[in-house]
Amino acid sequence: MTSIPIVFAIDRNVVMQCGVTITSLLKNAGKDTFYDIYILYNRLNLNRDDQDLLQGAFTGDSKCRVSFVDVGDAFSESEGLATGHITTATYFRLAIPGLFPQYDKVIYSDIDIIFQQDLTELFQDSLHNDELLAAALDLSIDGNFFFDSKMPATIGKDSSNYFNAGFLVMNLQQLRDPEILSQLAKHARIKYVQNDQDVLNIVCGERVQILPSVYNFQPTQFAGYMWGRERPDMDFGPIFKKATLHYTGPDKPWNSLACIASDAWWHYYRQSPFYDDSFYFRHQSEQVESFRNDYRKKTNRDLLRRVLVNVKHKLMGN
């Protein structure tokens, strides 16, 4: 049996979402894989009832153990670190090296993620040198296609070496270096465009093992690539079937009909202990109504176009 420590960070607003992510993790666990799941929280933003609800949902599952770790006063709302859809909880990952002295290596994952593969091979094959992290590039698909963005330039990097921090394998033995910890603490108090993701890109520099995009595939980036080309240069089908899907940006499967590839999330929501008929069917109803409205708008546009063409012909001739 391979035991893999994996860490999430949440507040009261994403208890159900964390449960869906864990469900996808366990549904795709190998027969000899055990996940030691740790959930970082701040006692002001996650009460005991929420913890019991999430922990109880997976009690008795032979594939995992769920524990909660209070980050204390490491990061607070009063520091004003949250921006837009990014909450203070995202900074909790910066505290991981000091919170888990029992481990040399852990996986960290955001909760807007769906797993479609076992992580044993990744965990065993990562970080065998002096890398601080293993992560996938943020603005590229396996280094073959790069998406136009000025974001990395704000911290002196470019798309070819700027990684996404939503899914990481962390070398805690190396990250516990006093100088590294000092740099993390220093930059955590600076407001960067991409928050703690920029912090990790700055502090970890080139000491990063770049993972294949299949371990952190962002459907939004994929859609941007597809819409910009009539014929893509590679087949994305295999990636979609097994990739770890990361729903970056403000549009999430549970709050927006505009979220790309949300069907995978809803697939695991239906299998999760948090499934609720009213929530699920309300979403389905909203989706159907959205399609109807789009159809009506298209029909009305086509009708108006034909009317205008007829008027033009009558006034000006053919």
N, C-alpha and C positions, 0 to 999 in steps of 0.2 A: 504494500500500500504506500503510495506517494502522498505525503501531506504537503499542501501548498498554502502558505499564508497569503491571504488577499485582503486588502484594506479598502473600505469605502468611507466617505465622509458625507453626513447628511444633517438636515435640520427638520423641523416638524412638517415642512411643506412637501417633502418628497419621501415619506415613509412608504407609501404604496409603490412608488416608482422604484425605490431600492429593492422592494420585494419582488418586482417583476424582473429586474436585472439578476438577482440571486436565483430566481426560478430558471432563467435561461442558462445560467452558469451550471446549475445542478442537472438540468435536463440533458446537457451535453458533456457531463463528466464521464471520464473513462471508468471502466469497471474497477480499476485499482487506484482511483484518484479520490483523495479526501481534501476538502477545502476547509481550512481554519479561517473563518470569516471574522474580521474585526471591523466594527463600525465606529468611526470617530464622531464625536458629538460634543456640543457645549450644553451643559445642564440648563442654561437659560433658554435654549432653543429646541430642546427635545426632552419632554417629560417622561416620567416613569411608565405611564400608560402606553405611550408610543413605543418605548423600548420593549415592553412586554408583548405588545401586539406583533412587532416585527420578529422578535426572538421566538415567540410562541408559534408563529407561522411555520417555522422550520424545526421545531423541537421534535426529536424522534427520527429525523432524516439521517440515515446512516452515511450520507455523503458529505456531511458538514457539521460544524459547530459554530454557533453565532455568539460573539461576545461584543460588549460595548466598552469603549475607552473614552473617558472624558478628557478633552484637551485642556480643560481648566480655563485660565485667563490668557492663553497664548494669543488668541485673536478675538477681538470683541467688536460688536456692531458700532461702538462709539468711535472706532478708529477710521470709519468711513471707507473701508476697503471694498465694499460691495459696489458694483456698477451694473446698471441694466438688469439682465437676467442672471448675472453672476453674483452669487451670495458669498457671505463671509466664510461659509463652510468650505469653499474651494481652497482656501489657504491652509486648511488643516493638514493637507498632505505635506506641507513644509515641516511639520512637527514630527513626522513619522520616524526619522532617524533616532530621535531621543526617546520616543515612546515605546520602542520595541527592541530593547537591548538583547533579548533572547534570540533574535534573528540576524543573520548576515545578509539576507536577501528576502524581499517581499514583492508582491504585485500590488500596485495601486490601480483602482478603476473608478471613474465617474459613474453616476447612476443613470445617465441618459445613454446607456449602452446595452446592447443585446449580444450575448455570446452565442455562437453557433459551432463552437469547437472546444475540445478539451485543451487545457493549458499546460499539461504536464511537460510535453516536449519543449515548449517555449521556455518554461521555468528552468528546466534542467540545462538547456543549451545556452542560456544567457549569462552575460557578465563573468567571463572567465579571465579577464585581464584587469586593468585598473579603471574600467569605465565606471562612471557614477550612476548612469541610467541606461536602460534600453527603452527606446521609444520610436514611433513611426513619424516620418516627416509630416508636417501639418498641411503643406500646400502642394503636395505632389502625390501621384500614384506610383509607388515603387521607383521614384526617381526618373520615370519616363516622361511624365507630363507635369508641368508646373503651372499653377494657377496664378494669374496676375494679382498681386497684392503688395501694397506699400507697408503692410504691417511689420514684417521682420526688420525693415530698414530703420524703424524707430528705435531699435536697440542695436543697430550696427550689424545685423545679419541679413541673409537673403534666403530665398525659398529652398535652396539646395541644402541648407544645414539648420533650418528652423523646424523644431519638432513640436508635435502636439502633446500636451501633458495630461490628457484625459485617460490614457492607459500607459502605465509605466511598470517596468521591472526595476526596482531600486536596490542599489548596492549599499546597504546600510553600513557595512563595515567601512567602506570608503567615505560615505557621506557623514560619518561621525567624526571625521577629522575636524579638530577645533577651528581651523581656518575656514573650512567649508561651512560649518555651522554658523560662524561669525558672518560670512558673506550672505548666507540665506536670511539671517536675522536682519541684517542691514538693508538688503534690497526688498524684503517683505514690507517695509514701512514706506516704500516709494510707490506712488501710484503710476503703474505702467498701463499701456493701452490694453494688453492682454493679461493683466493681473499677474497671478502667480505663475502662469505659463511663461511669461517674459522673465520672471525671476529665475526660474529653473534654466531657461535658455542662456541667460547671462552667466549664472554661477557655474553651471556645468560645462559651458563652453564646448570644446571639441571632445570631451570625455564622455561621449554618448555612442552606444551601439545602436545603429539604425535598424529598426525592425521592418519586415515586409508590411505593406499597407493592409494586408489581410488581417493583421492583429489590431488595427485601428482604422477602419474604413469609414469615411465620412460621406454619406449619401448626398449631402448638399454639394460637396466639391465634385462628386461624380456627375451630378445633374448639370452643374455648370460646364463641365467638360463636354458632355453629350450635346447640350443645347448649342454649343459653339461650333459643332462640326456635323456635317451631314452624315459622314461615315466615320465612326471611331476607328482608331488604329489598333485596337486590341479588343478581345472578347472579355467583357466584365461578368458574364454569366457565372463562371465558377467562383469568382470572388464573392458575389452576392449570396451564393448558396452556403458558404462556410465562413464568411468574414465575421469578425467582431464589428458590429455596426455601431457607430458613434453618432448620435443625433446632435451635432453641434449647432449653435445658434439659438435664437429665441423660440423658433418653431419646433415644438416637440410633438411626438405622436399623440400624447394625451391632451394637448391644448390647442392644436392647430390642424386644420384640414390641408394646410399647405406643406406639411412635413413630408419630405421625400422618403419612400420605402418604409412607411409607418406600419405596413401590414405585418412585418416581422415582429414588431413590438406588440401589436394586438394579438398575435398568435400566442405569445408567451403570457400576455396578460390573462387570456382565457384559461390558461393552465395554472395560473398562480393562485395562492391562497387568498389573494385580494380581489379576485374576480367578483364583480357586482353587475347583475343583470341591467339595472336601470342606467348605470354609467356606460356600459358597453352599447346598449341599444340606442341610447340617446346619441352617442357618437355615430352609429350607423345611420340613424335618421337624419342627422345633420349632413352627413356625407351625401346621402341620396338627394336631399333638398338642394345641396350645393350643385350637384350634377344637373338637376332640373333647372335651376336658375341659369347656369351656364348655357344650357340648351336653349332656354327661352331668349336669352340675350343674343345668342348666335342667330336664332331664327328671326328675331326682330331686326338685327343688323342686316341680314340677307334681304329681308322684306323691304327695309328702308333703302338699301342699295338699288334694288330692282325698281322701286318707285322713282328714285332720283334719276336712274338711267332712262326710264320711260318719259319723265318730264323733260329731260335734256333732249331726247329725240324729237319730242313734239315741238319744242321751242326752237331747236337748232337744226332739226333734220338729222338724217344718218350721216 
